[in-house]
Amino acid sequence: MSQEIKTTILKPVFIPSVLFIVILVVFTMIMPQVASEVFSTVKNFVAEKFGWLYMLSVGIFTLFVLFLAISPFGKFRLGPDQSKPAYSNLSWFAMLFSAGMGIGLMFWGVAEPVMHYVSPPVGTAESIESAKMAMNIVFFHWGLHAWGIYAVVGLVLAYFSFRHGLPLSIRSALYPLIGDKIYGGIGHSVDTIAVLGTVFGVATSLGFGVLQVNSGLNYLFDIPVDITNQIILIAIITALATISVVLGLDGGIKRLSELNLYLAGFLVLFIFLAGPTFFLLNAFIQNIGSYLSNVVFMTFNQYAYDKTSWISSWTLFYWAWWIAWAPFVGMFIARVSRGRTIREFVIGVLFVPVGFTFLWMTVFGNSALDAIMNDGFTMLSTAVSADVSTALFKFLEHFPFASITSIIAIILVVTFFVTSSDSGSLVVDTIASGGKDNNPVWQRIFWAVTQGIVAIALLLAGGLGALQSASIIIALPFAIVMLIACWGLYKALNLETIRNESLRHHMNAGRHGKISGTWKVRLNRIIEFPKVEETKRFINEDVLTAMQAVKEELNNYSWNVDISNDKASAISVIRVEHSNDFDFIYEVRARNYDTPSYAYPESVNPTKEQKKYARAEVYLQDGNKAYDIYGYDEDAIVIDIIDQFEKHRHFLHNTSTLNPVVPID
């Protein structure tokens, strides 16, 4: 008897996404020339009419995350207050870098500076000024703005999911604005846009990657550069990505990301030492200074007075590409950033990858410009103008061991390709499953294959031009979603700040209740380290009885009160419903610890059973309050519940002056 295939897909998101992708792929493969013209026409319309929206949005995103880092909001943790980061800083940075920029740096690290030098947006081509402008533009395109876009989505997802238990999906950002409607049509539409943006954003990168791999293989082994070989390469690398997807986050993506970081570090160090080292050091400092001096002007420069198509081919393409990638990279970095504070997150996501990116672009871009300007290596600019995908390999010819470094470059492109595809598959699967993780493997395989098919379709529809057009088009609706998400996140953080201030400053008697009995009873509680089973019994019996007493009294005043008890885990919860507002939640749960060395006098040798103990710790809406009520009698427990209930009511009073809100918890 055949077993039913296990699935966790959310049909209102999965089905529209797949239908749209199928229609586009079939249309592209049947009529590639028509598809290419349609892509180009729509891209030009979007760039001409909505270019201002891209530029303004990206400026807002960057300023918003910088504001969060320096504001009091930066102290909030992406998870419960006691949570710790799951990954070391090195692994975290490696995964951020590989998922966010890998293929792009390999493809554009040499090509873009050379192209701006040869054909600047304004001014004289192939001059010292155009060289300075080229590096300034490159830093702008690959700097804080790109990672600011990723950081917005990552923060939104991590905050609402890990701190407030909402689905790990884009829809959760709208919860402070529309409440439970995120589980209806609006939420489904937002997640569908995110799925499409991720699929097309990743497919764009895969298209760039395969063009470069094909050029590298042609350079090394004379394998022809044509669409057939590119399709074969996509199939091979998608298969590798599928294997990585099956291995999972820790088994596949983490290890590949660390390999990428080591190989990229080796390659950039080699070029730095073999190239004009001291010139690069000078250029690096000057490039950063120029970037900081011009970043505000460039952020809002629309070339309104000197009309040029350059901005749609470059800046708007990059902003759209990063926005299209934002659901993918944002969710990925959210998943690997649980337990970090908002301030740690912004500093890590914004400044560490940007620092490495600036170093990479200086080493490769300035070395290329120096080779052209001072060493007469003009064939590089000719080669770049003829075929962008060959830029890196032509550049490596200027250095020793070109064959070896070219092989390393191809390996890097392939591994970046794989990490982008498998990370993207993981993210799309999560969104299309309503925020669920640990989904069946076949679903991740499906999305990995789908991304490969879309990349093939875009290459058939016009190669590089179609890839750029797809990114600009699909990013428009998601840019609007991200702006709304920023407002939702700000509103939620503001409410949490008010709540914390209310709980901190509202004064009332008996903060944690009292323990009846003599001073001997109190002393006994201080030195007692109760066994795990004793604490569980206390929570399942004494605490539950006290909660029941509070419930009965509140019921007399027509309040809706729910009590739940997980006997096995020893968790007792009382919830008081506040219609159209934040519910009051008071939870006591057993937490196990190793008994500390100071627990017993030196003369006492504790038994094996005494080496573990448990505390009855209190949790409220925002996590563990880090105090223990074990040993309180019924009246003391009741008083503590009432104390926290009074503070909660004070918080609701403070929020009453704001606009009407919906609950986060």
JODAPE-V236381 format. One record per residue. N is the residue number from 1. SS is DSSP state (h for helix, s for strand, l for the rest). Layout:
n;ss
N;SS
N;SS
This chain:
n;ss
1;l
2;l
3;l
4;l
5;l
6;l
7;l
8;l
9;l
10;l
11;h
12;h
13;h
14;h
15;h
16;h
17;h
18;h
19;h
20;h
21;h
22;h
23;h
24;h
25;h
26;h
27;h
28;h
29;h
30;h
31;l
32;h
33;h
34;h
35;h
36;h
37;h
38;h
39;h
40;h
41;h
42;h
43;h
44;h
45;h
46;h
47;h
48;h
49;h
50;h
51;h
52;h
53;h
54;h
55;h
56;h
57;h
58;h
59;h
60;h
61;h
62;h
63;h
64;h
65;h
66;h
67;h
68;h
69;h
70;h
71;l
72;h
73;h
74;h
75;h
76;l
77;s
78;l
79;l
80;l
81;l
82;l
83;l
84;l
85;l
86;l
87;l
88;l
89;h
90;h
91;h
92;h
93;h
94;h
95;h
96;h
97;h
98;h
99;h
100;h
101;l
102;h
103;h
104;h
105;h
106;h
107;h
108;h
109;h
110;h
111;h
112;h
113;h
114;h
115;h
116;h
117;h
118;h
119;l
120;l
121;l
122;l
123;l
124;l
125;l
126;l
127;l
128;h
129;h
130;h
131;h
132;h
133;h
134;h
135;h
136;h
137;h
138;h
139;h
140;h
141;h
142;h
143;l
144;h
145;h
146;h
147;h
148;h
149;h
150;h
151;h
152;h
153;h
154;h
155;h
156;h
157;h
158;h
159;h
160;h
161;h
162;h
163;h
164;l
165;l
166;l
167;l
168;l
169;l
170;h
171;h
172;h
173;h
174;h
175;h
176;h
177;h
178;h
179;h
180;h
181;h
182;h
183;h
184;l
185;h
186;h
187;h
188;h
189;h
190;h
191;h
192;h
193;h
194;h
195;h
196;h
197;h
198;h
199;h
200;h
201;h
202;h
203;h
204;h
205;h
206;h
207;h
208;h
209;h
210;h
211;h
212;h
213;h
214;h
215;h
216;h
217;h
218;h
219;h
220;h
221;h
222;l
223;l
224;l
225;l
226;l
227;h
228;h
229;h
230;h
231;h
232;h
233;h
234;h
235;h
236;h
237;h
238;h
239;h
240;h
241;h
242;h
243;h
244;h
245;h
246;h
247;h
248;h
249;h
250;h
251;h
252;h
253;h
254;h
255;h
256;h
257;h
258;h
259;h
260;h
261;h
262;h
263;h
264;h
265;h
266;h
267;h
268;h
269;h
270;h
271;h
272;h
273;h
274;h
275;l
276;l
277;h
278;h
279;h
280;h
281;h
282;h
283;h
284;h
285;h
286;h
287;h
288;h
289;h
290;h
291;h
292;h
293;h
294;h
295;h
296;h
297;h
298;h
299;h
300;h
301;l
302;l
303;l
304;l
305;l
306;l
307;l
308;l
309;l
310;h
311;h
312;h
313;h
314;l
315;h
316;h
317;h
318;h
319;h
320;h
321;h
322;h
323;h
324;h
325;h
326;h
327;h
328;h
329;h
330;h
331;h
332;h
333;h
334;h
335;h
336;l
337;l
338;l
339;l
340;l
341;s
342;h
343;h
344;h
345;h
346;h
347;h
348;h
349;h
350;h
351;h
352;h
353;h
354;h
355;h
356;h
357;h
358;h
359;h
360;h
361;h
362;h
363;h
364;h
365;h
366;h
367;h
368;h
369;h
370;h
371;h
372;h
373;h
374;h
375;l
376;l
377;l
378;l
379;h
380;h
381;h
382;h
383;h
384;h
385;h
386;h
387;l
388;h
389;h
390;h
391;h
392;h
393;h
394;h
395;h
396;h
397;l
398;l
399;l
400;l
401;l
402;h
403;h
404;h
405;h
406;h
407;h
408;h
409;h
410;h
411;h
412;h
413;h
414;h
415;h
416;h
417;h
418;h
419;h
420;h
421;h
422;h
423;h
424;h
425;h
426;h
427;h
428;h
429;h
430;h
431;h
432;h
433;l
434;l
435;l
436;l
437;l
438;l
439;l
440;l
441;h
442;h
443;h
444;h
445;h
446;h
447;h
448;h
449;h
450;h
451;h
452;h
453;h
454;h
455;h
456;h
457;h
458;h
459;h
460;h
461;l
462;l
463;l
464;h
465;h
466;h
467;h
468;h
469;h
470;h
471;h
472;h
473;h
474;h
475;h
476;h
477;h
478;h
479;h
480;h
481;h
482;h
483;h
484;h
485;h
486;h
487;h
488;h
489;h
490;h
491;h
492;h
493;h
494;h
495;h
496;h
497;h
498;h
499;h
500;h
501;h
502;h
503;h
504;h
505;h
506;l
507;l
508;l
509;l
510;l
511;l
512;l
513;l
514;l
515;l
516;l
517;l
518;l
519;h
520;h
521;h
522;h
523;h
524;h
525;h
526;h
527;h
528;l
529;l
530;l
531;l
532;h
533;h
534;h
535;h
536;h
537;h
538;h
539;h
540;h
541;h
542;h
543;h
544;h
545;h
546;h
547;h
548;h
549;h
550;h
551;h
552;h
553;h
554;h
555;h
556;l
557;l
558;l
559;l
560;l
561;s
562;s
563;s
564;s
565;s
566;s
567;l
568;l
569;l
570;l
571;s
572;s
573;s
574;s
575;s
576;s
577;l
578;l
579;l
580;l
581;l
582;l
583;l
584;s
585;s
586;s
587;s
588;s
589;s
590;s
591;s
592;s
593;s
594;s
595;l
596;l
597;h
598;h
599;h
600;l
601;l
602;l
603;l
604;l
605;l
606;l
607;l
608;l
609;h
610;h
611;h
612;s
613;s
614;s
615;s
616;s
617;s
618;s
619;s
620;s
621;l
622;l
623;s
624;s
625;s
626;s
627;s
628;s
629;l
630;l
631;l
632;l
633;l
634;h
635;h
636;h
637;h
638;h
639;h
640;h
641;h
642;h
643;h
644;h
645;h
646;h
647;h
648;h
649;h
650;h
651;h
652;h
653;h
654;h
655;h
656;l
657;l
658;l
659;l
660;l
661;l
662;l
663;l
664;l
665;l
